[in-house]
Amino acid sequence: MALSSLAGGPYRSPIFRIFLLSILLVASANANHISNWNHNEVCVIHATNNGSDDTPAILSAFQRCGQGGNIIFQNTTYTIHQVMNTTGLSDCQIDIHGTLLWSTDTTYWLNHSMDVGYQNQSSAWFLGGNRITVNGFGYGTLDGNGQVWYDLVKGQSNYPHRPMGLTIWNAKDSTFQGLRFVQSQMWTMAILKSQNVLLEDIYVNSTTHNGNPARNTDGADTIFSDRITFRKWVVDNGDDCISLKANSTNIIVEDSIFHRGLGLALGSIGQYLNQFETIENVYAQNITCFSTRYAAYIKTWTGQQVGYPPNGGGGGLGYIKNITWKDFGVVEINSYPFYITQCTTFSGVAGDCNSSLFEILDVSLENFHGTGASSYAAYMGCSAASGGCKRISIKDMNVTGSATNVTAVGYRCDHVYNTTGFQCN
């Protein structure tokens, strides 16, 4: 109704007209405020540039611009002294032009790292929400100051409360691109309880500068996540290059290069007694491995629980199914190109490799080529209790010995059935 139509009747009063006009103006102002809040807010984070804590400024920016805004890290160094939880974001663009540098105060991190709810692991940063875009433009860097951690733990596996650098938590329809991760504290990142996430053009380098190993420095781990794509990764580290863990489904890994780590891993899985977990529908293609231990491997816990996570456990149930690894180039890898073990158990304890009830089936490898240290193309140690590994296909495996120049033709098998393209020997 136009204001002119209110000229007669009881709406003749000037007071009423002023009242109505004020309502319309307030409504208009609120509409503009909501529009700006959702789409136009820009938060440029200013670093102290003196080594003091930049966490408060970072958290303030996420609070202001985490819903529909743009958060900008400038081309400088931000020092982070505290844990950060920036979840529940929506339609948020995060531009990282500089370096996020975590402090070396290991006492603080051991006492304050945040529980991720799986394997008793913890994290320094939770980041998540709907329709997030994180762009590092090829040089934006997350530096975990990892050497102080490698020196502290001296190779001890899963040191309690040692935090991973980043946990992508409950993220949906989101993209992470052009980022660098160096000297991660532990795992570089976990993608947990997330769906439809693309991670593209990612560089990871977590390597030690002395004799203390960079153990547990996985490039990435997926847990309880679906439709995750890793594309154009370069990883140089001391553990799994990328690892797909419990309830990882519809995962793609492609066009990536791995250096010196353990290779592309499925697992470990089956760590929790009687808990049913799966890894299903995995496709990996165009991967190059330089001096990794394996190219691709699968690891489950035994069927007997010994201790508790993170370093103990076992007796889990479930399956690994519909796995395709294709077009792998291997250069001087240190062990088998393909490896399966169902012997994982508490550190230092000999496991019963035939006790696991965890099933492995419908695994396909095609076109693995290059050089390696073993005369065997694969070793598949499958559990008798699970019925063994079923429907394993290996085609066009052409890996030659680095020292002998002889093609690896052997296939070591324990309880492997319904094979295609190879014979166990």
SETORNU-132727 format. One record per residue: x, y, z of N, C-alpha, C in turn; residue number from 1; residue in one letter. Coordinates in steps of 0.02 Angstrom, whole numbers. Atoms other than C-alpha are relative to their C-alpha. Example, Ala and Ser with C-alpha at 12.3 -4.5 7.8 and 13.67 -1.06 7.14 Angstrom:
n_c1  n_c2  n_c3  ca_c1  ca_c2  ca_c3  c_c1  c_c2  c_c3  pos  code
45  -59  0  615  -225  390  45  60  0  1  A
-42  -59  -3  684  -53  357  -39  55  37  2  S
//
This chain:
n_c1  n_c2  n_c3  ca_c1  ca_c2  ca_c3  c_c1  c_c2  c_c3  pos  code
43  -60  0  0  0  0  44  62  0  1  M
-38  -62  3  72  168  -51  -21  48  55  2  A
16  -48  -52  82  308  76  -56  46  -22  3  L
52  -45  24  -30  415  -34  -70  -28  11  4  S
66  30  -10  -173  292  -9  -22  5  72  5  S
18  -6  -70  -172  328  177  -26  70  17  6  L
17  -71  -12  -230  508  155  -66  8  35  7  A
66  -9  -30  -408  476  212  -10  -45  59  8  G
20  44  -55  -498  393  357  42  11  62  9  G
-35  -6  -64  -415  359  523  75  9  -8  10  P
-73  -6  11  -241  364  442  20  71  -19  11  Y
-12  -70  17  -257  553  416  52  31  46  12  R
-42  -32  -51  -153  588  574  73  4  -22  13  S
-71  -7  15  23  657  544  43  -45  45  14  P
-39  42  -45  83  559  696  4  -71  -26  15  I
1  68  27  29  395  617  46  -5  -61  16  F
-42  2  60  114  441  455  74  -3  19  17  R
-70  0  -22  277  477  547  19  -69  28  18  I
-12  66  -29  262  313  642  11  -53  -55  19  F
-5  49  54  234  212  483  64  10  -40  20  L
-60  -14  37  375  298  393  62  -24  38  21  L
-57  22  -40  494  261  536  8  -76  -3  22  S
-3  73  5  449  75  528  32  -20  -67  23  I
-27  17  66  486  71  341  74  15  -4  24  L
-71  -18  2  653  159  365  42  -50  40  25  L
-37  48  -40  707  41  504  5  -67  -36  26  V
0  63  37  656  -111  401  51  2  -57  27  A
-47  -8  55  756  -44  253  72  -2  26  28  S
-68  -1  -28  908  -12  363  22  -69  21  29  A
-16  68  -21  899  -186  437  15  -45  -60  30  N
-11  40  61  886  -263  263  69  13  -28  31  A
-66  -16  25  1041  -169  208  54  -29  45  32  N
-49  26  -47  1133  -222  366  10  -75  -10  33  H
-5  72  10  1092  -406  338  36  -15  -65  34  I
-33  11  64  1146  -394  156  75  10  6  35  S
-70  -14  -8  1312  -315  203  34  -54  42  36  N
-28  50  -45  1340  -440  343  11  -67  -36  37  W
-5  65  33  1312  -589  230  48  0  -58  38  N
-35  3  63  1405  -534  76  59  49  -7  39  H
-48  -53  16  1514  -379  91  53  12  54  40  N
-47  -12  -55  1609  -388  256  69  -26  -19  41  E
-69  19  13  1798  -391  232  40  12  63  42  V
-42  -6  -60  1916  -424  377  72  -12  -20  43  C
-72  5  12  2099  -387  346  34  -7  68  44  V
-32  13  -64  2201  -461  488  69  33  1  45  I
-64  -35  -6  2345  -351  545  44  -37  52  46  H
-46  36  -44  2493  -446  619  38  48  45  47  A
-41  -41  -45  2594  -381  766  70  8  -28  48  T
-66  -1  31  2753  -422  669  58  4  50  49  N
-54  -1  -50  2852  -438  831  4  -66  38  50  N
-2  66  -32  2823  -621  877  -50  -10  55  51  G
52  8  -51  2685  -587  1001  -62  -32  -31  52  S
55  43  20  2519  -677  992  -49  36  -46  53  D
49  -27  47  2412  -642  839  -67  -37  2  54  D
62  39  -3  2277  -768  888  -61  43  13  55  T
61  -40  -11  2155  -638  960  -24  37  -62  56  P
19  -36  60  2157  -537  799  -30  -49  -52  57  A
25  50  48  2131  -695  695  -70  -22  20  58  I
66  22  -23  1985  -755  801  -52  55  -8  59  L
47  -56  9  1906  -582  796  -22  6  -72  60  S
18  -4  71  1912  -583  606  -49  -55  -19  61  A
47  54  14  1827  -752  598  -68  13  31  62  F
63  -16  -32  1695  -692  719  -39  51  -41  63  Q
33  -54  38  1657  -538  613  -18  -21  -71  64  R
8  12  71  1674  -610  439  -11  -73  -18  65  C
7  71  13  1643  -796  458  -65  -20  -33  66  G
64  14  32  1466  -784  390  -8  45  -61  67  Q
8  -37  62  1472  -727  210  53  51  -15  68  G
-51  -51  9  1629  -622  227  64  -26  -31  69  G
-66  15  28  1808  -618  164  52  15  53  70  N
-52  -7  -50  1951  -647  287  67  -1  -36  71  I
-63  -7  37  2122  -590  226  59  0  47  72  I
-65  0  -32  2291  -639  296  48  34  -48  73  F
-45  -37  44  2417  -515  225  66  -38  -9  74  Q
-64  32  15  2589  -558  157  51  17  53  75  N
-44  -9  -57  2674  -562  325  -5  -63  43  76  T
1  58  -44  2700  -683  470  -45  13  60  77  T
45  -2  -58  2564  -715  599  23  -54  49  78  Y
-22  48  -51  2623  -797  760  -60  -22  41  79  T
59  28  -33  2496  -913  841  23  -35  64  80  I
-19  26  -65  2512  -949  1027  -56  -39  33  81  H
57  32  -32  2339  -1022  1061  -38  -45  -49  82  Q
42  41  43  2221  -1155  996  -54  43  -31  83  V
52  -38  35  2090  -1095  872  -56  -47  -21  84  M
60  36  22  1913  -1158  843  -41  48  -42  85  N
38  -44  46  1837  -1074  691  -45  -44  -43  86  T
47  43  34  1698  -1193  645  -67  36  -7  87  T
66  -30  9  1519  -1158  592  0  58  -49  88  G
-3  -54  49  1573  -1041  452  -50  -14  -56  89  L
47  8  56  1460  -1010  302  17  51  -54  90  S
-13  -44  57  1496  -939  129  57  47  15  91  D
-57  -40  -24  1664  -879  192  60  -12  -46  92  C
-61  4  39  1817  -841  86  59  20  44  93  Q
-60  -12  -41  1986  -853  173  60  3  -46  94  I
-58  -10  43  2136  -782  81  63  3  43  95  D
-62  3  -40  2308  -827  151  58  20  -46  96  I
-56  -25  39  2446  -721  74  66  -7  37  97  H
-61  2  -40  2570  -742  216  11  -68  32  98  G
-17  60  -36  2629  -869  344  -32  0  69  99  T
25  11  -67  2540  -935  497  52  -44  35  100  L
-55  34  -34  2679  -986  618  -20  -18  71  101  L
19  22  -67  2638  -1091  771  59  5  48  102  W
-53  -11  -49  2737  -1057  930  33  -66  19  103  S
-38  59  -21  2866  -1177  1001  -12  -18  73  104  T
15  13  -71  2787  -1180  1175  -35  -68  5  105  D
30  67  1  2761  -1368  1178  -40  -14  64  106  T
38  10  -62  2702  -1363  1360  -71  25  -8  107  T
67  -26  11  2556  -1252  1311  -40  -47  -45  108  Y
38  40  49  2507  -1359  1162  -18  -68  29  109  W
15  64  -30  2518  -1522  1259  -57  5  51  110  L
52  -9  -51  2401  -1450  1391  -65  27  -29  111  N
60  -33  27  2278  -1362  1275  -23  -25  -68  112  H
22  25  65  2269  -1457  1110  -69  -31  7  113  S
71  18  -2  2089  -1499  1066  -11  -71  -26  114  M
15  70  17  2024  -1678  1060  -40  -4  -64  115  D
37  8  63  1967  -1733  887  -51  -56  4  116  V
50  52  -9  1867  -1881  953  13  -65  -36  117  G
-17  64  33  1960  -2020  863  74  -14  13  118  Y
-68  24  -13  2117  -2119  908  35  41  54  119  Q
-30  -43  -51  2145  -2000  1055  47  52  -30  120  N
-40  -51  32  2218  -1876  932  -27  70  19  121  Q
19  -68  -17  2214  -1688  958  24  48  -54  122  S
-12  -48  54  2226  -1530  855  14  70  27  123  S
-12  -70  -16  2290  -1351  859  -52  47  -30  124  A
48  -44  33  2157  -1282  742  -57  -41  -30  125  W
60  27  31  1979  -1333  699  -28  52  -48  126  F
27  -46  50  1913  -1254  539  -55  -37  -39  127  L
53  34  36  1745  -1296  461  -62  42  -11  128  G
63  -34  15  1575  -1247  395  -22  -17  -71  129  G
30  12  66  1476  -1238  233  26  51  -51  130  N
-19  -42  56  1540  -1171  68  58  47  19  131  R
-60  -37  -17  1711  -1117  129  49  -3  -59  132  I
-55  0  48  1848  -1065  8  62  26  34  133  T
-64  -20  -29  2027  -1060  73  51  0  -56  134  V
-46  -7  56  2155  -996  -52  67  26  26  135  N
-67  -22  -18  2342  -986  -24  40  27  -58  136  G
-30  -30  59  2382  -929  -202  69  -30  -17  137  F
-64  33  14  2529  -1051  -208  55  17  49  138  G
-53  -18  -47  2626  -968  -68  -25  10  72  139  Y
26  -4  -68  2512  -950  83  19  -62  39  140  G
-35  54  -35  2595  -1057  217  -25  -9  71  141  T
11  18  -70  2552  -1147  379  62  -36  24  142  L
-63  26  -25  2713  -1178  475  -9  -22  72  143  D
12  27  -67  2696  -1293  626  60  1  46  144  G
-61  2  -41  2875  -1268  689  14  -72  23  145  N
1  70  -18  2882  -1456  683  65  -28  29  146  G
-63  29  -24  3067  -1483  719  3  -4  76  147  Q
1  2  -73  3039  -1440  902  -39  -61  25  148  V
39  60  -18  2911  -1582  907  39  -64  -16  149  W
-39  59  17  3022  -1707  816  55  -11  51  150  Y
-53  6  -50  3160  -1669  941  -28  -20  68  151  D
31  16  -65  3041  -1681  1089  -17  -74  6  152  L
27  68  -7  2963  -1851  1050  51  -53  -20  153  V
-55  45  18  3120  -1930  973  -25  -67  -29  154  K
24  59  35  3021  -2051  866  -56  -37  34  155  G
55  34  -34  2890  -2102  994  -64  10  -39  156  Q
60  -4  41  2731  -2143  901  -59  28  39  157  S
62  -27  -29  2573  -2044  937  10  26  71  158  N
-15  -30  -65  2647  -1945  1081  -63  35  26  159  Y
64  -26  -25  2499  -1898  1195  -6  76  -5  160  P
19  -70  5  2420  -1729  1154  45  41  -47  161  H
-37  -34  53  2546  -1688  1018  -50  17  -55  162  R
56  -18  44  2431  -1590  903  16  -5  -74  163  P
-5  -9  72  2402  -1605  718  -9  75  -15  164  M
3  -72  15  2413  -1437  630  -70  25  -13  165  G
66  -24  22  2238  -1424  556  -49  -58  -2  166  L
54  47  7  2075  -1517  573  -57  34  -38  167  T
57  -25  40  1949  -1482  435  -61  -38  26  168  I
52  31  -41  1794  -1517  539  -70  18  -26  169  W
70  -11  20  1617  -1539  475  -5  53  -55  170  N
1  -46  58  1655  -1447  312  -40  -32  -56  171  A
41  24  55  1535  -1462  167  6  47  -59  172  K
-1  -40  62  1546  -1404  -14  53  54  3  173  D
-53  -48  -13  1713  -1321  19  63  -16  -41  174  S
-60  7  41  1879  -1293  -70  60  28  38  175  T
-64  -23  -27  2058  -1279  -6  50  -5  -58  176  F
-44  2  59  2185  -1231  -139  61  45  9  177  Q
-59  -42  2  2360  -1164  -166  34  11  67  178  G
-27  -8  -68  2418  -1194  13  65  -39  8  179  L
-62  34  -18  2589  -1241  83  -2  -17  75  180  R
-5  22  -70  2611  -1341  244  71  -24  12  181  F
-69  19  -13  2787  -1352  315  9  -14  74  182  V
-18  18  -69  2857  -1434  471  -61  -8  45  183  Q
61  11  -40  2689  -1494  535  18  -31  68  184  S
-13  24  -68  2680  -1531  721  -7  -75  4  185  Q
13  72  3  2608  -1705  690  -31  -13  -68  186  M
35  2  64  2482  -1752  555  -6  72  -26  187  W
10  -66  29  2475  -1606  436  -73  22  7  188  T
72  -16  -5  2285  -1613  431  -40  -64  4  189  M
51  52  4  2135  -1722  461  -63  31  -30  190  A
65  -21  27  1976  -1707  359  -51  -46  34  191  I
40  40  -45  1845  -1764  482  -73  22  -3  192  L
72  -13  2  1655  -1778  468  -17  52  -53  193  K
8  -50  53  1661  -1682  304  -25  -33  -64  194  S
28  25  63  1575  -1700  135  13  50  -57  195  Q
-8  -40  61  1613  -1638  -40  51  56  9  196  N
-55  -47  -11  1780  -1556  -8  55  -13  -52  197  V
-55  4  48  1913  -1520  -141  62  31  32  198  L
-64  -26  -23  2095  -1500  -88  48  -5  -59  199  L
-35  -2  64  2197  -1446  -238  61  45  4  200  E
-63  -38  1  2375  -1383  -270  25  12  71  201  D
-23  -2  -69  2436  -1424  -95  71  -27  4  202  I
-70  20  -10  2620  -1435  -45  10  -14  74  203  Y
-14  19  -69  2673  -1527  113  74  -20  5  204  V
-69  21  -14  2852  -1538  179  10  -1  75  205  N
-12  9  -72  2874  -1609  353  58  -50  6  206  S
-61  41  -1  3053  -1673  356  46  25  55  207  T
-43  -17  -56  3179  -1677  496  67  27  -25  208  T
-66  -28  17  3342  -1580  496  56  -33  39  209  H
-51  36  -37  3432  -1701  611  -20  -74  5  210  N
13  71  -5  3425  -1882  669  -66  -19  31  211  G
65  16  -29  3257  -1869  757  -52  -4  -56  212  N
44  10  58  3128  -1940  636  -63  42  3  213  P
63  -37  5  2976  -1844  576  -57  -50  -3  214  A
50  54  -3  2862  -1986  629  -70  29  12  215  R
70  -21  -7  2671  -1969  622  -15  65  -36  216  N
12  -62  37  2684  -1824  500  -39  -15  -64  217  T
42  15  59  2548  -1890  383  -17  64  -37  218  D
19  -59  40  2511  -1772  240  -73  19  10  219  G
71  -12  -13  2323  -1792  265  -32  -67  19  220  A
38  59  -20  2202  -1914  346  -74  15  -6  221  D
72  -7  3  2018  -1936  306  -33  -47  49  222  T
35  38  -52  1901  -1996  444  -74  20  -3  223  I
72  -13  1  1711  -2012  435  -17  54  -52  224  F
9  -51  52  1711  -1914  272  -18  -33  -67  225  S
26  25  63  1631  -1934  101  12  52  -55  226  D
-10  -43  58  1670  -1863  -72  55  52  12  227  R
-59  -42  -10  1843  -1795  -36  47  -10  -59  228  I
-46  4  58  1959  -1755  -183  66  34  17  229  T
-68  -26  -5  2147  -1733  -170  27  5  -71  230  F
-24  -9  68  2217  -1660  -330  63  45  0  231  R
-62  -38  7  2393  -1600  -372  32  14  68  232  K
-37  -5  -63  2475  -1634  -205  73  -17  -11  233  W
-71  19  -5  2662  -1637  -173  14  -9  74  234  V
-10  16  -71  2708  -1722  -9  70  -29  10  235  V
-65  26  -21  2880  -1748  69  -2  -3  76  236  D
11  6  -72  2867  -1818  244  28  -65  27  237  N
-28  58  -32  2907  -1957  366  -51  -53  18  238  G
52  49  -16  2745  -2058  370  -46  -7  -61  239  D
45  8  57  2591  -2092  263  -6  66  -39  240  D
7  -61  40  2586  -1970  119  -71  26  2  241  C
72  -12  -12  2396  -1977  120  -28  -65  27  242  I
29  60  -31  2298  -2098  229  -75  7  5  243  S
73  2  -4  2115  -2144  215  -18  -47  56  244  L
14  39  -60  2049  -2204  382  -75  -14  5  245  K
67  27  -13  1882  -2253  460  -55  38  -36  246  A
59  -27  33  1724  -2226  357  18  56  -49  247  N
-18  -43  56  1811  -2141  212  -31  -30  -63  248  S
36  26  59  1700  -2160  58  2  50  -57  249  T
0  -42  61  1706  -2096  -121  56  51  2  250  N
-60  -41  -5  1883  -2030  -111  38  -4  -66  251  I
-42  -3  60  1987  -1973  -261  67  30  19  252  I
-67  -27  -6  2175  -1948  -259  31  -2  -70  253  V
-23  0  69  2249  -1892  -424  54  53  -12  254  E
-49  -48  25  2394  -1805  -511  45  26  56  255  D
-38  -19  -59  2505  -1806  -357  69  -33  1  256  S
-69  23  -6  2688  -1832  -311  17  -9  74  257  I
-18  15  -69  2751  -1915  -152  75  -14  5  258  F
-71  9  -13  2928  -1910  -83  11  -31  69  259  H
-32  25  -62  3009  -2019  52  -46  -25  54  260  R
45  26  -52  2854  -2059  155  -15  -73  -11  261  G
19  70  4  2762  -2224  164  -42  -16  -61  262  L
43  11  58  2653  -2199  9  -72  15  16  263  G
72  -10  -8  2465  -2195  -12  -29  -57  40  264  L
22  52  -48  2383  -2288  132  -75  -3  7  265  A
67  12  -24  2216  -2364  171  7  -28  70  266  L
-8  19  -69  2211  -2373  360  54  41  34  267  G
26  62  -28  2256  -2411  484  -74  6  18  268  S
71  4  -14  2080  -2469  520  -13  -66  37  269  I
14  59  -40  1997  -2598  633  31  3  69  270  G
-35  -10  -63  2073  -2524  790  -46  -6  61  271  Q
48  -1  -56  1914  -2517  896  -39  -65  4  272  Y
30  65  -9  1848  -2680  966  -74  0  -17  273  L
69  11  21  1686  -2736  881  -33  60  -34  274  N
28  -58  35  1663  -2567  797  5  -10  -75  275  Q
4  12  72  1609  -2577  614  19  63  -38  276  F
-25  -57  39  1704  -2463  495  14  -23  -71  277  E
-12  17  70  1731  -2455  308  46  51  -33  278  T
-31  -44  50  1840  -2383  171  -25  -26  -66  279  I
35  25  59  1746  -2392  7  0  52  -56  280  E
3  -41  60  1749  -2324  -170  57  52  0  281  N
-60  -41  3  1926  -2256  -182  30  -5  -70  282  V
-30  -1  67  2004  -2203  -348  62  44  3  283  Y
-63  -37  2  2187  -2152  -361  32  -9  -68  284  A
-29  4  67  2268  -2110  -528  53  53  -10  285  Q
-54  -46  19  2425  -2030  -597  38  24  62  286  N
-38  -13  -60  2531  -2041  -440  73  -19  -13  287  I
-72  14  5  2722  -2032  -437  30  -3  69  288  T
-30  11  -65  2819  -2100  -289  76  -2  -6  289  C
-73  -2  0  3002  -2054  -260  25  -23  69  290  F
-33  25  -61  3095  -2159  -130  -48  -7  59  291  S
46  18  -54  2937  -2198  -31  11  -73  19  292  T
-7  70  -19  2926  -2362  64  -41  -44  -47  293  R
45  35  46  2777  -2424  -38  -27  52  -49  294  Y
40  -46  41  2675  -2350  -178  -70  4  29  295  A
68  3  -28  2507  -2408  -109  -2  -58  49  296  A
4  56  -47  2468  -2511  44  -62  5  44  297  Y
60  7  -42  2329  -2571  159  22  -29  67  298  I
-18  26  -67  2344  -2597  347  -61  -1  45  299  K
52  7  -50  2217  -2664  470  30  -27  65  300  T
-21  27  -64  2231  -2707  653  -19  -74  3  301  W
16  70  -10  2229  -2888  711  -70  -6  32  302  T
65  11  -30  2071  -2966  780  1  -2  76  303  G
-6  4  -73  2136  -2961  958  17  69  28  304  Q
-13  -65  -31  2126  -2804  1063  58  -6  49  305  Q
-56  -5  -45  2291  -2765  1146  12  74  13  306  V
-7  -70  -15  2293  -2597  1234  -55  41  -32  307  G
51  -46  24  2197  -2444  1178  32  53  -45  308  Y
-27  -52  45  2215  -2308  1045  32  57  41  309  P
-19  6  71  2315  -2223  986  49  -56  -17  310  P
-52  48  17  2456  -2351  1001  -21  -72  9  311  N
25  67  -9  2350  -2502  1046  -71  -7  -25  312  G
68  12  23  2185  -2582  1003  -3  -63  -41  313  G
10  58  42  2120  -2708  878  -68  -31  12  314  G
64  34  -7  1969  -2819  853  -57  35  -35  315  G
52  -35  37  1876  -2701  738  -29  -41  -57  316  G
36  34  54  1751  -2757  606  -10  48  -59  317  L
16  -42  57  1708  -2696  432  33  -25  -63  318  G
-29  21  64  1778  -2697  256  33  58  -36  319  Y
-29  -45  51  1887  -2612  126  -22  -28  -67  320  I
32  27  60  1801  -2625  -43  0  52  -56  321  K
4  -42  60  1802  -2556  -221  56  52  0  322  N
-60  -42  -1  1978  -2487  -227  34  -5  -68  323  I
-35  -1  64  2063  -2434  -390  61  44  5  324  T
-62  -37  4  2245  -2383  -403  27  -8  -72  325  W
-16  4  71  2298  -2340  -581  53  52  -18  326  K
-51  -45  27  2448  -2264  -670  44  29  55  327  D
-48  -20  -52  2578  -2259  -531  70  -5  -29  328  F
-71  2  16  2757  -2213  -571  40  -4  65  329  G
-39  9  -61  2883  -2273  -441  74  7  -17  330  V
-71  -12  12  3063  -2216  -428  38  -17  65  331  V
-42  21  -56  3182  -2307  -310  -41  -8  65  332  E
37  13  -62  3046  -2360  -188  36  -54  40  333  I
-43  39  -45  3115  -2452  -37  -26  -70  16  334  N
28  65  -15  2999  -2602  -24  -47  -22  -56  335  S
46  24  51  2853  -2683  -115  -40  59  -29  336  Y
45  -51  28  2756  -2574  -237  -70  -3  32  337  P
66  8  -31  2596  -2646  -160  6  -47  59  338  F
-9  38  -62  2578  -2712  17  -65  -1  38  339  Y
57  7  -46  2438  -2778  128  25  -33  64  340  I
-14  32  -64  2459  -2814  313  -62  4  44  341  T
54  1  -50  2328  -2866  440  28  -19  68  342  Q
-38  19  -60  2456  -2881  579  9  58  50  343  C
-12  -57  -43  2449  -2708  658  -27  -13  71  344  T
20  11  -69  2444  -2719  848  39  48  45  345  T
-33  -45  -47  2509  -2634  1005  75  1  -13  346  F
-70  -10  15  2682  -2563  980  44  -47  41  347  S
-46  45  -33  2815  -2692  1020  -26  -69  14  348  G
31  65  -12  2694  -2840  1029  -9  -35  -67  349  V
11  38  61  2689  -2978  898  -74  -16  -8  350  A
71  10  11  2516  -2985  822  -16  -65  -35  351  G
24  59  35  2416  -3135  762  -29  23  -67  352  D
18  -26  65  2406  -3096  577  -60  -35  -31  353  C
58  37  27  2267  -3223  547  -63  9  42  354  N
56  -7  -46  2148  -3159  680  -49  55  -20  355  S
44  -56  17  2074  -3003  598  -62  -24  -38  356  S
63  13  36  1892  -3012  543  -15  54  -51  357  L
11  -55  46  1912  -2856  438  11  -24  -72  358  F
-1  27  68  1876  -2895  254  33  49  -49  359  E
-31  -38  54  1974  -2836  102  -21  -33  -66  360  I
26  30  62  1894  -2861  -69  -8  52  -54  361  L
10  -42  60  1879  -2791  -245  52  56  -3  362  D
-56  -47  5  2050  -2708  -257  32  -9  -68  363  V
-29  3  67  2121  -2664  -428  60  46  -6  364  S
-59  -39  16  2296  -2606  -475  14  -8  -74  365  L
-14  3  72  2342  -2561  -654  54  51  -19  366  E
-53  -42  28  2498  -2492  -739  42  32  55  367  N
-52  -23  -46  2627  -2479  -601  67  -11  -35  368  F
-62  7  37  2797  -2446  -677  55  41  33  369  H
-56  -37  -28  2971  -2391  -624  51  -46  32  370  G
-55  38  -31  3109  -2451  -507  -12  -6  75  371  T
7  11  -72  3114  -2523  -332  52  -48  26  372  G
-51  40  -32  3215  -2624  -208  -17  -74  4  373  A
21  68  -12  3113  -2784  -200  -6  -40  -65  374  S
11  44  58  3108  -2933  -317  -73  -22  -4  375  S
72  14  0  2924  -2949  -272  -39  63  -19  376  Y
43  -56  20  2793  -2840  -353  -51  17  55  377  A
49  -11  -52  2676  -2862  -205  7  -53  54  378  A
8  47  -55  2657  -2942  -36  -68  13  32  379  Y
67  -6  -26  2479  -2974  21  -9  -49  58  380  M
8  41  -59  2468  -3039  199  -70  8  28  381  G
71  -6  -18  2282  -3068  224  -19  -50  54  382  C
20  39  -59  2195  -3138  377  -44  -59  -20  383  S
42  59  12  2124  -3315  374  -68  8  31  384  A
63  -6  -36  1989  -3268  499  -52  40  -39  385  A
46  -41  39  1914  -3140  379  -21  -35  -65  386  S
11  34  64  1910  -3267  237  50  19  -53  387  G
-51  -21  47  2063  -3190  157  -21  59  -42  388  G
15  -55  47  2073  -3052  27  -30  -30  -64  389  C
37  28  57  1955  -3080  -119  -3  49  -58  390  K
7  -38  62  1950  -3021  -298  51  57  -4  391  R
-56  -46  8  2120  -2938  -310  23  -4  -73  392  I
-21  -3  69  2168  -2882  -486  63  43  -6  393  S
-62  -37  12  2345  -2829  -535  19  -10  -73  394  I
-15  3  71  2379  -2787  -717  55  51  -17  395  K
-52  -45  26  2528  -2710  -807  45  26  57  396  D
-49  -17  -52  2646  -2713  -657  69  -10  -30  397  M
-65  2  33  2817  -2671  -727  50  42  41  398  N
-48  -33  -45  2938  -2626  -587  64  -41  0  399  V
-63  35  3  3122  -2671  -604  43  15  61  400  T
-44  -10  -56  3253  -2693  -470  51  54  -14  401  G
-47  -56  10  3361  -2539  -446  71  -26  -10  402  S
-68  25  4  3519  -2642  -423  7  -53  -54  403  A
-6  58  45  3480  -2793  -533  -26  13  -70  404  T
33  -14  63  3379  -2715  -673  -44  -59  -24  405  N
44  58  14  3270  -2872  -663  -71  18  21  406  V
70  -17  -15  3082  -2853  -670  -25  -41  59  407  T
30  33  -58  2994  -2893  -507  -62  -39  -22  408  A
55  41  24  2880  -3039  -547  -32  -41  55  409  V
26  40  -54  2850  -3118  -378  -59  32  35  410  G
59  -24  -38  2686  -3105  -283  -7  -45  62  411  Y
7  37  -62  2691  -3161  -102  -71  7  26  412  R
71  -2  -18  2517  -3208  -42  -13  -44  61  413  C
29  39  -54  2437  -3265  119  -76  9  -3  414  D
74  -1  1  2252  -3309  98  -27  53  -48  415  H
24  -44  53  2222  -3217  -65  -37  -42  -52  416  V
43  41  42  2081  -3282  -175  -31  40  -57  417  Y
32  -29  58  2000  -3249  -344  41  57  -29  418  N
-46  -50  26  2149  -3158  -418  -8  7  -76  419  T
0  -14  71  2160  -3078  -590  65  34  -19  420  T
-59  -32  27  2317  -3038  -689  65  -20  31  421  G
-62  22  -31  2444  -3123  -576  -11  -67  34  422  F
3  63  -37  2485  -3285  -488  42  6  63  423  Q
-38  0  -63  2538  -3302  -308  57  -51  -4  424  C
-57  47  0  2710  -3381  -286  46  15  59  425  N
//
